[in-house]
Amino acid sequence: MHAHARPVRDRAIIYLLLGAGLRRAELVGLDLQQLEPADPDRLRQVKKARLTGVRGKGRTSRTVFLGRDARQALADYLEYERPGDAAASTGPAALFLSAASIAARHPDGRMSPRSINTIVSEIGRLHDAQMLDPDRKFGSLRPHDARHTFAFQLSQASGHNRAELERRLGHANDRYLRLYTNPPDDIAAGYVEDL
């Protein structure tokens, strides 16, 4: 792991990228006040937790709902790791903070996009080190790969509902919506395997 590993925080970050389809810039731009509810105990209990006012490309703003795994991971982060890092911060209350022990930390403690790249890349590297089958390795893993995975799964779960994809992903670009509603070749090949 990287020098200042924060396993609970990193888990919450991955669940938000993969389970909510956030862009890297959206993730680092989140403030604690956007999380409803922001209390760890309530977050573990509710089913309709959300992030409000998520700022996307083109000044779009959307609400992002959080699935069970994301809620649990965020609650753990808020309870066990964030309080120590928050004590060393000034300014707006960023949701995700760098470890207080990092010398080059921003005064407000907000994580940088580069930190997100490092976390995701390290998780990909650890995954690949455990995989014996080369076809199951990720290779270079990037934060946006998680967004594409979320979008494809959301498309499947919503019956390819274009309005839901637009609303949850924060854009209406036809090229991207086609990408998310069309499966990758390995999945498409599986559709015809037993026909």
Phi, psi and omega in degrees: 000163180291163189307324183245053184300134177232083189301324181288316177298314182298321177297316179297319179299313180298317179295328177285323177292314186277325186260357180227352176071026181288145169283158180303314181296324177295318181298311182287340179275355182290140172251153181304324182295345179279346182272125180232114355277158181258000177275127184305317182295315179293322180299323178290336187265326186281158177254348183243045175289151183205165170249126182255154176061034178291121184270118180254197178294151177065028179061023176287155178224135181215165173260136181241121177275151184247127176286172183307311182296319179295319179298315181295315181296318178295318179300317178298316179298313181297326182276319191256329185245321186297321184304319180293324179284328182292328181298334182262013184253154173232160177089198183301152183276089176298144178292309181256126183244148171288157177301138182299338183280354181282123184295323184270020183294140175297148181303327179276356176081354184300138177290154178264157175303326179297324177298321179296317177304315182297315180298311182294318179298319180294321178296319176298318179296317179296319177301309183296327179295335181267348183268123176276326181281115181299334179288345181259003179277147180282324191078220179283116181259131181238155180304323183291338176299322179294322178297318178296320177298313178302312183298318179296316180294320177296320178300315179297312184293329183266005182068034180062037181287106184301317181297320179292319177298314179300314184294316185278335181263342176082021173203161183237021181293121182302323181300315180289321179296323175295319179301316183285334182266353177252126184288156173298160184304321182295326177285316179300322178297325178294332180298324184260359184307313186251019179284000000 
